[in-house]
Amino acid sequence: MVCSRGAPTIAGSRDIRHCGNFFYVQCVPYVQVMSPEVVAKGASDCLAQSVWRIPDGSVDPIVKNYHWGDFTNGFSEAKDAGFEALILTDTGRNITEGPGFSVFAFKHGKLFTSWHGVLSGITHRTVLEIATELGLQVDIRPVPHTVFLDADDVFISSFAGGHIPIVKVDETVFV
């Protein structure tokens, strides 16, 4: 579902107050973020080098939006380098998210994930709730890429794919 300001009701006006609101509903086929074969063996992701997650002050990623310019550019970089997917960082090289998934790192019994630059979605919250119920310590904060790459285990979680293990990020292999 999408709400839009719609088209101007006064021809030639670019004043958004003159737009008639539109509400769109669309049905699209279910699309998984990765193939079942990749999910079964674990995915290889890269940290994008040529693009960063759009700053929170530009388009707030806490709410679902259709700004995917950063993901699209980064995804091309990942595919050109032979990776299944990508993980974007912010301009400070802190881990944010990937196209359609949340990112988590596990180290010394603690689950790390970011609170900024990410969609505040049901799946992300569910992973955190399950981790808490299992007695894991959860640390929600900016996660520097160096901390992320030093983790014992990393995984992604998505409504359109569930829990997907990551076996490699850049040159770092996770077993």
N, C-alpha and C positions, 0 to 999 in steps of 0.2 A: 504494500500500500504506500502510496506517495501522495503527500499534500503539496500543492504548488500554488504559487501566487497566480499562475495562469497567464493569460494574455491580457494586454491592456484593453480596457473597455472603451478608451478614447483613442481613435486612430492617431498614430504618430507620437503618442505620449510614452515617455520612458520613466515616468513617475510610478513607482511600485504601488503607490496608494490607489492608482487607477486600474489596477489589475483585478480581474475576476478570479476568485479562488477556484481551483480545480482539485478534485480528488480522483486519483487513478488507482485502479486495482488491476493487477496483472497476475496471470498464472504462468509459471515457467517450469520446465522439467527440473526435477531434483538433480543437482550436479554435485558430485563428490569433489573435494579439494585435491585428492590424489587417488590413483587407481588402486583397486584391491591388491594388486601385486606389490605395489610400493608399500602399502600399509603393512602387508604381511612380512616384508623383509626389512622395513625401516627405510626412512627417506634420507636423502642427502640434501642439505640446504646450504646456501651461502649467505654470508652477511653482505648485503649490497654495498658496493664501494662507490658507485657513481650517483646514487640517489639516497635521500634520507626521508624519513617519515615527515609528512607535512606538519609544521608546528601546530600545537594545540590552539594557539590564538588565531590561526588562519581558518582551519576547518576542524572543529572539535571532534576527534575520533571516538569520544565516549559514547556518542549517539551514532547509530547507523546512518551512513551517508553514501553517496555515489561518487565521491571523489576518489578515484583510483589511479590518478596520474603517476603517483609515486610507486604504487604497486606494479603498474603496467611497465614502467621503465625498468624497475628492478627485476621483474620477472624475465624480461628479455635478457638482461645481463646474466641471470642465473642459468637460463636455458643455454645461452651461448657458451657458458663455462661448463656445461654438462651436469648441472644440478637439477633435482626435481622441483625445488621451490626456493624461496628466499625469505630471509628475515630482515626487516628494515630496522635500522637504528635511528636515533635522533641525531642532531648535529653534534652532540656531545659523545656519540658512540655508545649510548645506552640502548639496550634491547627494547624494541617496542612490540611489533607483531608482524605477521605475514599476511598475505592475501587470503583472507577468509579463515584465519586461525590465530589462536592465542599461543604464546610461547612460555614454557616453564623450564626451569633448571632445578636440579636436585643435587645438594651437596651436604655431606655430614648430617643427614637426617632432616634437612631443612629444604622446603620448597620455596624457590624464588620466582617472582613474576613482577612485571612492572604495573604501575597504576596510571602511567601517563602515556599518551600516544597509542592507546589501545581502546578497542570497543569494550564498553562495560556491558558485556552480553551475558546471557543466561548460562552458556556453556562455561565461560571463564569463571563465573561465580560458583557454578556447580563443582568444578574441579577443586576450588578452594574450600568449599564446604565438605567435600569428601575427604580431602587431605586433613582438615581439622578433626573430622569424626574419626579418622584413623590414628589420631594422636600425633600427626606430623606438625612440626613448627612451620608456620607460613610467614614468609617475609615479603610483603608487598611494598616495593620501593624501586627507584631507578636501578637497573641492573647493568653495570658496565660490561661491555663486550668481553673484557678480559676475565671477569668473574664468571660470565656465562660459558666461555670456552674452557674454563678450569673446572667446570661442574663434573660430577660423577655420572650424571645422566641428564639428557634433555629430551623433551617431547613437546608435541603440539597438540592442541585440542580444538575441535571444530564441530559445530552442529552438522556440517556437511562432511563428516569423516570420522568423528569420534576421537579417540585417543590414538595418536600416531607416533611411534618411536622415531627419534632422529638418530641415525647411526653415524652421521658425519656432518660437520659444519666447517666449511672451508677445508682446511687440511687436518682439523682435529677429528679423531675417530672416537666414538663413544661405544662401549661394549656393554 
